[in-house]
Amino acid sequence: MTDVDYRPAAPPANGPSTANLADILERVLDKGIVIAGDIKIDLLDIELLTIRLRLFVASVETARKAGIDWWETDPALSSTAARSELREENARLRERLEALESADDGDAPSARTGRAGS
């Protein structure tokens, strides 16, 4: 008869463990990482197109330390920025309306005087 070995096999090596990946991700987000690249399309030594790509991967706190906070002022990404933009637009429209009304009021007395004198 043949002997069969029923011992469990060693677990396969799947790369870094989850703890290591979490440590790496935490370190990247804490310190930040910049990936930069250029894509150029040339035809017969004539540059037709250049695309420059910059990617900054970091946590929000790290990005703020680096002076990057554009998401806070972009109305498409921030409700606070959207409300602020609406308030500013409303104030500009009120100023224009007041200017138009005061210009209209300034014309009204002279128009009345002109009609009364006729």
C-alpha positions as a Markdown table, in Angstrom:
| # | Residue | x | y | z |
|---|---|---|---|---|
| 1 | Met | 0.0 | 0.0 | 0.0 |
| 2 | Thr | 1.0 | 3.6 | -0.4 |
| 3 | Asp | 1.4 | 6.0 | 2.4 |
| 4 | Val | -0.5 | 9.3 | 2.2 |
| 5 | Asp | 0.9 | 12.3 | 4.0 |
| 6 | Tyr | -2.0 | 14.3 | 5.7 |
| 7 | Arg | 0.2 | 17.0 | 7.2 |
| 8 | Pro | -1.0 | 20.5 | 6.2 |
| 9 | Ala | 1.1 | 22.3 | 3.7 |
| 10 | Ala | 2.9 | 25.5 | 4.7 |
| 11 | Pro | 0.9 | 28.6 | 3.9 |
| 12 | Pro | 1.8 | 30.3 | 0.6 |
| 13 | Ala | 3.9 | 33.4 | 0.7 |
| 14 | Asn | 1.5 | 36.2 | -0.6 |
| 15 | Gly | 3.9 | 39.1 | -0.2 |
| 16 | Pro | 3.9 | 41.6 | 2.7 |
| 17 | Ser | 1.5 | 41.0 | 5.5 |
| 18 | Thr | -1.5 | 43.3 | 6.1 |
| 19 | Ala | 0.3 | 44.9 | 9.1 |
| 20 | Asn | 3.2 | 45.8 | 6.9 |
| 21 | Leu | 0.9 | 47.3 | 4.2 |
| 22 | Ala | -0.9 | 49.3 | 6.9 |
| 23 | Asp | 2.4 | 50.6 | 8.2 |
| 24 | Ile | 3.5 | 51.6 | 4.7 |
| 25 | Leu | 0.2 | 53.3 | 4.0 |
| 26 | Glu | 0.4 | 55.2 | 7.3 |
| 27 | Arg | 3.9 | 56.3 | 6.7 |
| 28 | Val | 3.1 | 57.5 | 3.1 |
| 29 | Leu | 0.0 | 59.4 | 4.3 |
| 30 | Asp | 2.0 | 60.9 | 7.3 |
| 31 | Lys | 5.0 | 62.0 | 5.2 |
| 32 | Gly | 3.4 | 62.3 | 1.8 |
| 33 | Ile | 4.7 | 61.2 | -1.6 |
| 34 | Val | 5.0 | 63.0 | -4.9 |
| 35 | Ile | 4.8 | 61.3 | -8.2 |
| 36 | Ala | 5.7 | 63.4 | -11.2 |
| 37 | Gly | 5.8 | 62.6 | -14.9 |
| 38 | Asp | 5.7 | 64.2 | -18.3 |
| 39 | Ile | 4.1 | 62.8 | -21.5 |
| 40 | Lys | 5.3 | 64.3 | -24.8 |
| 41 | Ile | 4.1 | 63.5 | -28.2 |
| 42 | Asp | 6.4 | 64.5 | -31.0 |
| 43 | Leu | 6.1 | 64.1 | -34.8 |
| 44 | Leu | 9.2 | 64.6 | -36.9 |
| 45 | Asp | 10.9 | 66.5 | -34.0 |
| 46 | Ile | 7.9 | 68.8 | -33.7 |
| 47 | Glu | 6.3 | 68.8 | -30.2 |
| 48 | Leu | 2.6 | 68.4 | -30.7 |
| 49 | Leu | 1.4 | 67.8 | -27.1 |
| 50 | Thr | 2.9 | 67.9 | -23.6 |
| 51 | Ile | 1.0 | 66.7 | -20.6 |
| 52 | Arg | 2.5 | 67.2 | -17.2 |
| 53 | Leu | 1.2 | 65.0 | -14.4 |
| 54 | Arg | 1.8 | 65.7 | -10.7 |
| 55 | Leu | 0.3 | 63.5 | -8.0 |
| 56 | Phe | 0.7 | 64.3 | -4.3 |
| 57 | Val | -0.6 | 61.5 | -2.0 |
| 58 | Ala | -0.8 | 62.5 | 1.7 |
| 59 | Ser | -3.2 | 62.9 | 4.5 |
| 60 | Val | -5.3 | 66.1 | 4.9 |
| 61 | Glu | -3.1 | 67.2 | 7.8 |
| 62 | Thr | 0.1 | 66.7 | 5.8 |
| 63 | Ala | -1.3 | 68.4 | 2.8 |
| 64 | Arg | -2.3 | 71.4 | 4.9 |
| 65 | Lys | 1.3 | 71.5 | 6.3 |
| 66 | Ala | 2.5 | 71.6 | 2.7 |
| 67 | Gly | 0.2 | 74.6 | 2.0 |
| 68 | Ile | -2.2 | 72.6 | -0.1 |
| 69 | Asp | -5.9 | 73.2 | 0.7 |
| 70 | Trp | -7.6 | 73.9 | -2.6 |
| 71 | Trp | -10.5 | 71.5 | -1.8 |
| 72 | Glu | -11.6 | 73.9 | 1.0 |
| 73 | Thr | -12.1 | 76.8 | -1.4 |
| 74 | Asp | -13.5 | 74.8 | -4.4 |
| 75 | Pro | -17.4 | 75.2 | -4.4 |
| 76 | Ala | -17.7 | 71.8 | -6.1 |
| 77 | Leu | -16.0 | 70.1 | -3.2 |
| 78 | Ser | -16.9 | 72.2 | -0.2 |
| 79 | Ser | -20.3 | 73.2 | 0.9 |
| 80 | Thr | -18.8 | 76.1 | 3.0 |
| 81 | Ala | -17.0 | 77.4 | -0.1 |
| 82 | Ala | -20.3 | 77.1 | -2.1 |
| 83 | Arg | -22.2 | 79.1 | 0.5 |
| 84 | Ser | -19.4 | 81.7 | 0.6 |
| 85 | Glu | -19.5 | 82.0 | -3.2 |
| 86 | Leu | -23.3 | 82.4 | -3.2 |
| 87 | Arg | -23.0 | 85.1 | -0.5 |
| 88 | Glu | -20.4 | 87.0 | -2.5 |
| 89 | Glu | -22.4 | 86.7 | -5.7 |
| 90 | Asn | -25.5 | 87.9 | -3.9 |
| 91 | Ala | -23.6 | 90.9 | -2.5 |
| 92 | Arg | -22.3 | 91.8 | -5.9 |
| 93 | Leu | -25.8 | 91.6 | -7.4 |
| 94 | Arg | -27.2 | 93.8 | -4.6 |
| 95 | Glu | -24.5 | 96.4 | -5.3 |
| 96 | Arg | -25.3 | 96.4 | -9.0 |
| 97 | Leu | -29.0 | 96.7 | -8.3 |
| 98 | Glu | -28.5 | 99.6 | -5.9 |
| 99 | Ala | -26.3 | 101.3 | -8.5 |
| 100 | Leu | -28.9 | 100.9 | -11.1 |
| 101 | Glu | -31.7 | 102.1 | -8.8 |
| 102 | Ser | -29.7 | 105.2 | -7.7 |
| 103 | Ala | -28.9 | 106.0 | -11.4 |
| 104 | Asp | -32.6 | 105.6 | -12.2 |
| 105 | Asp | -33.5 | 107.8 | -9.2 |
| 106 | Gly | -31.0 | 110.4 | -10.4 |
| 107 | Asp | -32.6 | 110.5 | -13.9 |
| 108 | Ala | -36.2 | 110.7 | -12.6 |
| 109 | Pro | -36.1 | 114.2 | -11.1 |
| 110 | Ser | -34.5 | 115.7 | -14.2 |
| 111 | Ala | -37.1 | 113.9 | -16.4 |
| 112 | Arg | -39.9 | 115.3 | -14.2 |
| 113 | Thr | -38.4 | 118.8 | -14.3 |
| 114 | Gly | -38.1 | 118.6 | -18.0 |
| 115 | Arg | -41.7 | 117.6 | -18.4 |
| 116 | Ala | -42.9 | 120.2 | -15.9 |
| 117 | Gly | -41.0 | 123.0 | -17.7 |
| 118 | Ser | -42.5 | 122.1 | -21.1 |
